[in-house]
Amino acid sequence: MSTAPSGQRITALEEEISHLTRVNEELSDEISSQWKRIDVLEKAVKQFKLRLDAVEGGEGILSENTKPPHW
């Protein structure tokens, strides 16, 4: 039995491991990037909610369709 096929198999496995390692690192980087974007968006949503609550609670500026208090 020749050692060449076994050597080729090992080389193919090493290449596959290398490829999977690279893909895993790329996916990990993408997940990290997505989490950062999610954190930014969650903070923005909280700020908008606070502003909306303030407006709905009467603490904000009157809208164009609201009559002024003297009417």
Protein Blocks (a to p, Z undefined) as FASTA:
>chain_A
ZZklmmmmmmmmmmmmmmmmmmmmmmmmmmmmmmmmmmmmmmmmmmmmmmmmmmmnopac
cdfklccfkZZ
